[in-house]
Amino acid sequence: MPFQEINSKMIEATVQPGAKIFSQRGAMLAYKGDVSFTPNIQGGQGGLMSMIGRRVAGEATPLMTVEGSGTVLFGHGGHHIQVIGLSGDTLYVEADRLLAFDGTLQQGTMFMGSQGGVMGMVRGQVSGQGLFTTTLKGHGAVAVMAHGGVIEVPITPQRPVHVDPQAYVAHHGDVRNKLSTALGWRDMVGRGSGEAFQLELSGSGTVYVQASEEKL
């Protein structure tokens, strides 16, 4: 894993010859060694079609390619950082939450509405997130940003997890999501709270939840 947590809001990445790290532009705080930073125009490991897909989806957060030999300190906006390790599975995360990730990971875009039809579209409206989300697949590490820290909540077939859509950060595993409500329509009349809606995640995996309902 190339990322080491320095504190809750800063990580150190080890850059090795022949390997790449992708980071959000403007996230570099300091570095040591012979390290280069170049704008990424190829859409990461997913290539040109991945980049085009993310632009169509509104998921085109500008990236930098980090190469060379040395160490780099990353952080952005004072946000809390969570490092997530992947072992061949897929991470689903909003693009603007990505701080940095291994260049070995395959990057793509998925239409969230396909997991819940019309309700998937409603999820985008309620949460303020796009209908598309970024996917990262393979073996490696991902550093994501959140407000107020992140907790990992396991998802099991016997016990689905319900999350406030605005507190959702990311998830991985064999997981399906849909928007649900615990309130009847009469109860919802006159209520402006986003807690009337919940993101229900079922299956087997992990969901990452931030300690805030504030977007980045």
C-alpha positions in Angstrom: 0.0 0.0 0.0 1.7 3.3 -1.1 -0.3 5.5 1.3 0.6 6.1 5.0 -1.7 8.2 7.2 0.3 11.0 8.8 -2.8 12.3 10.6 -6.5 12.5 10.0 -6.1 15.1 7.3 -2.8 14.2 5.6 -1.2 11.2 3.9 2.2 10.4 2.6 2.5 8.5 -0.7 5.6 6.5 -1.7 6.3 7.0 -5.4 8.5 4.2 -6.9 10.1 4.1 -10.4 7.9 2.6 -13.0 4.7 3.1 -11.0 2.1 5.8 -11.1 -0.2 7.4 -8.6 -3.2 9.6 -9.7 -4.2 12.5 -7.4 -6.7 15.3 -7.5 -5.2 18.4 -8.8 -4.1 20.8 -6.1 -3.8 18.1 -3.5 0.0 18.0 -3.3 1.3 19.7 -0.1 5.0 18.9 -0.3 7.3 16.3 -1.7 10.9 14.9 -1.5 12.9 13.3 -4.2 12.7 13.2 -8.0 9.0 13.4 -8.5 7.0 14.8 -11.5 3.4 16.0 -11.6 1.6 16.2 -15.0 -2.0 16.8 -15.9 -3.8 13.6 -16.8 -5.6 13.6 -20.1 -6.0 9.9 -20.7 -8.7 9.2 -18.1 -6.5 7.3 -15.7 -6.0 3.5 -16.1 -9.4 3.3 -17.8 -8.0 5.2 -20.9 -9.6 7.7 -23.2 -13.1 6.1 -23.2 -13.2 6.2 -19.4 -12.4 9.9 -19.5 -15.1 10.5 -22.1 -17.6 8.5 -20.0 -16.8 10.5 -16.9 -17.1 13.8 -18.7 -20.6 12.8 -20.1 -21.5 11.7 -16.5 -20.2 14.9 -14.9 -17.6 12.9 -13.0 -14.6 14.5 -14.6 -12.6 15.6 -11.6 -9.2 16.8 -12.9 -6.4 14.4 -12.0 -2.6 14.6 -11.9 -0.2 11.8 -12.8 2.5 11.4 -10.2 5.7 9.6 -11.2 9.3 9.2 -10.2 11.0 8.3 -7.0 10.3 9.9 -3.6 7.5 10.7 -1.2 4.6 13.1 -1.5 2.3 14.6 1.1 -1.3 14.9 0.1 -4.2 16.7 1.6 -7.0 19.0 0.4 -9.3 21.6 2.1 -8.6 20.3 5.6 -10.9 17.3 4.8 -10.5 14.1 6.7 -8.9 11.3 4.7 -9.7 7.6 4.7 -7.4 5.1 3.0 -9.2 2.1 1.6 -7.4 -1.1 0.4 -8.8 -3.1 -2.5 -8.1 -6.8 -3.1 -9.5 -7.3 -6.5 -13.0 -5.9 -5.8 -14.6 -2.6 -6.9 -15.0 0.6 -5.0 -17.9 2.9 -5.8 -17.1 6.5 -4.9 -18.1 10.1 -5.9 -15.3 11.5 -8.0 -15.0 14.7 -6.0 -14.2 12.6 -2.9 -11.1 11.1 -4.6 -7.8 12.4 -3.2 -5.4 9.9 -4.6 -5.2 6.3 -5.8 -2.9 3.6 -7.1 -2.2 3.8 -10.9 -2.8 0.1 -11.1 -6.5 0.4 -10.4 -8.9 0.3 -13.4 -11.1 3.4 -13.4 -14.6 3.6 -14.8 -18.0 5.1 -14.5 -21.3 3.5 -13.5 -24.9 4.8 -13.9 -26.4 4.5 -10.4 -29.9 4.7 -11.7 -29.4 1.2 -13.2 -29.3 -0.2 -9.7 -32.6 1.3 -8.7 -34.5 2.6 -11.8 -36.4 5.8 -11.1 -35.5 5.6 -7.4 -31.8 5.7 -8.4 -32.5 9.0 -10.2 -34.3 10.3 -7.1 -31.3 9.4 -5.0 -29.2 11.8 -7.1 -31.7 14.6 -6.5 -32.0 14.0 -2.8 -28.3 13.5 -2.1 -27.1 16.2 -4.4 -24.7 13.6 -5.9 -24.7 12.7 -9.6 -26.6 9.9 -11.1 -23.2 8.5 -12.1 -20.4 7.3 -9.7 -16.7 6.5 -10.3 -15.6 2.9 -10.0 -12.0 1.8 -9.1 -11.3 -1.9 -9.5 -8.3 -4.1 -8.8 -5.5 -4.5 -6.2 -4.3 -1.3 -4.6 -5.2 1.6 -2.3 -7.5 4.6 -2.6 -7.5 7.7 -0.4 -11.0 9.4 -0.1 -12.0 12.6 1.6 -14.9 13.2 4.0 -16.2 15.7 6.6 -15.6 14.8 10.2 -14.0 11.4 9.8 -15.3 8.1 8.3 -16.6 4.9 9.9 -16.7 1.5 8.1 -20.1 -0.2 8.4 -20.2 -3.9 7.4 -23.1 -5.0 5.1 -24.4 -8.6 5.4 -27.2 -10.4 3.6 -29.1 -10.7 6.9 -28.7 -7.1 7.9 -28.9 -4.3 5.2 -27.6 -0.9 6.2 -29.6 2.3 5.9 -27.5 5.5 5.4 -28.4 9.2 5.1 -27.6 9.8 1.4 -25.7 13.0 2.2 -23.5 11.0 4.7 -22.6 8.3 2.2 -19.0 8.3 1.0 -18.3 5.1 -0.8 -18.9 1.3 -0.7 -17.4 -1.9 -2.1 -18.4 -5.5 -2.3 -21.4 -7.3 -3.8 -23.8 -4.6 -2.8 -27.1 -3.2 -4.3 -28.5 0.1 -3.3 -31.9 1.7 -3.5 -33.6 4.8 -2.0 -36.2 4.0 0.6 -38.2 5.9 3.2 -39.2 4.9 6.7 -42.0 7.5 6.7 -45.5 7.4 5.2 -46.5 10.2 2.8 -48.7 11.8 5.5 -45.7 12.0 7.8 -43.5 13.5 5.1 -45.9 16.4 4.4 -44.3 19.6 5.6 -41.0 18.0 6.5 -37.9 19.4 4.9 -35.5 16.9 6.4 -33.4 14.7 4.1 -33.7 12.0 6.7 -37.1 11.2 5.2 -35.1 9.4 2.6 -32.5 6.7 3.3 -30.0 4.9 1.0 -30.5 1.2 1.6 -27.5 -1.0 0.9 -27.9 -4.8 0.9 -25.7 -7.8 0.1 -22.2 -8.4 1.3 -19.6 -5.6 1.6 -18.7 -2.4 3.4 -20.1 1.1 3.3 -18.1 4.2 4.4 -20.1 6.8 6.2 -18.9 10.3 7.1 -19.7 12.1 10.4 -21.6 14.9 8.7 -24.4 15.6 6.2 -22.3 18.3 4.5 -21.0 17.8 0.9 -17.4 18.5 0.0 
